[in-house]
Amino acid sequence: MTAELLENRVLGALRFVDSVTGLPIDADLLVTAPGVRWIRNRRSCWVIADAPGFDDYATSFGSPPTSPAVGSRTISLQVTDPSGRWLPRTTSVALPRDPDPSHAAQPQSLFAVTDVPLFPAPAAPVQRGWAVVYASVAGSSPGTTLPGALVRVVRDSDGVRIGGGMSDARGEALIAVEGIPTTSLGEGDGPVVATEVAARLQVIWDASAGPVPDPDTLEAKRSTLLVRESTTGLASGRVASMRL
């Protein structure tokens, strides 16, 4: 019997997290990308073991090739939850990652795991204390809806994004916000103690993105893809229904 030493360089790692809580998702997700080989580890990370065009890079463990340059290539992937608790989405990751250990704290580092948020499906369970809105995202024509729309929750007082959701294939969305206090100091001429937060729900939609878009792309282009926005009041533990 002979022993053979096998050394391979991985290309990066993704971790899928709940968009509401930020916690890692420990579920049997289906992650697909043409020609990409994945390894799921015990920390719920999806490690990119190999990808098209990186054969030399993956087997050069001692010193990585200088070509392709760091971040010069992009792979696109789609993640789906067979249980239906989280909505499918697409995303992309730039490769290769920076292998320099001194840059480990940088987002593009090979040693940094990239978190990819997944949005809950309309039928997903909700937690006590969340502010929840069940929304039907209307289309431009009567009786139609917008699938694959990003719904941003923006706090009125400072314009900060505090939550969000995505519409499913039927145009239905679950928007949940965690961390709204049961009481807070009021603003302006209102009551001294307030029990709700004034917010705007912004619908961001791209007709060319298809039914399973990349919400990060929608977020980045929100200024040009804003369809409409509605005002509402959010409160801890309150559940509301709206047509946006």
Rosetta blueprint (number, residue, H / E / L):
1 M L
2 T L
3 A L
4 E L
5 L L
6 L L
7 E L
8 N L
9 R L
10 V L
11 L L
12 G E
13 A E
14 L E
15 R E
16 F E
17 V E
18 D E
19 S L
20 V L
21 T L
22 G L
23 L L
24 P E
25 I L
26 D L
27 A L
28 D L
29 L L
30 L E
31 V E
32 T E
33 A L
34 P L
35 G L
36 V L
37 R E
38 W E
39 I E
40 R E
41 N L
42 R L
43 R L
44 S L
45 C E
46 W E
47 V E
48 I E
49 A E
50 D E
51 A L
52 P L
53 G L
54 F L
55 D H
56 D H
57 Y H
58 A H
59 T H
60 S L
61 F L
62 G L
63 S L
64 P L
65 P L
66 T L
67 S L
68 P L
69 A L
70 V L
71 G L
72 S L
73 R E
74 T E
75 I E
76 S E
77 L E
78 Q E
79 V E
80 T E
81 D L
82 P L
83 S L
84 G L
85 R L
86 W E
87 L L
88 P L
89 R E
90 T E
91 T E
92 S E
93 V E
94 A E
95 L E
96 P L
97 R L
98 D E
99 P L
100 D L
101 P H
102 S H
103 H H
104 A L
105 A L
106 Q L
107 P L
108 Q L
109 S E
110 L L
111 F L
112 A L
113 V L
114 T E
115 D E
116 V E
117 P E
118 L E
119 F L
120 P E
121 A L
122 P L
123 A L
124 A L
125 P L
126 V L
127 Q L
128 R L
129 G L
130 W L
131 A E
132 V E
133 V E
134 Y E
135 A E
136 S E
137 V L
138 A E
139 G L
140 S L
141 S L
142 P L
143 G L
144 T L
145 T E
146 L L
147 P L
148 G L
149 A L
150 L E
151 V E
152 R E
153 V E
154 V E
155 R E
156 D L
157 S L
158 D L
159 G L
160 V L
161 R E
162 I E
163 G E
164 G E
165 G E
166 M E
167 S E
168 D L
169 A L
170 R L
171 G L
172 E E
173 A E
174 L E
175 I E
176 A E
177 V E
178 E L
179 G L
180 I L
181 P L
182 T L
183 T L
184 S E
185 L E
186 G L
187 E L
188 G L
189 D L
190 G L
191 P L
192 V L
193 V E
194 A E
195 T L
196 E L
197 V E
198 A E
199 A E
200 R E
201 L E
202 Q E
203 V E
204 I E
205 W L
206 D L
207 A L
208 S L
209 A L
210 G L
211 P L
212 V L
213 P L
214 D L
215 P H
216 D H
217 T H
218 L H
219 E H
220 A H
221 K L
222 R H
223 S H
224 T H
225 L H
226 L E
227 V E
228 R E
229 E E
230 S E
231 T E
232 T E
233 G E
234 L E
235 A L
236 S L
237 G L
238 R L
239 V E
240 A E
241 S E
242 M E
243 R E
244 L L
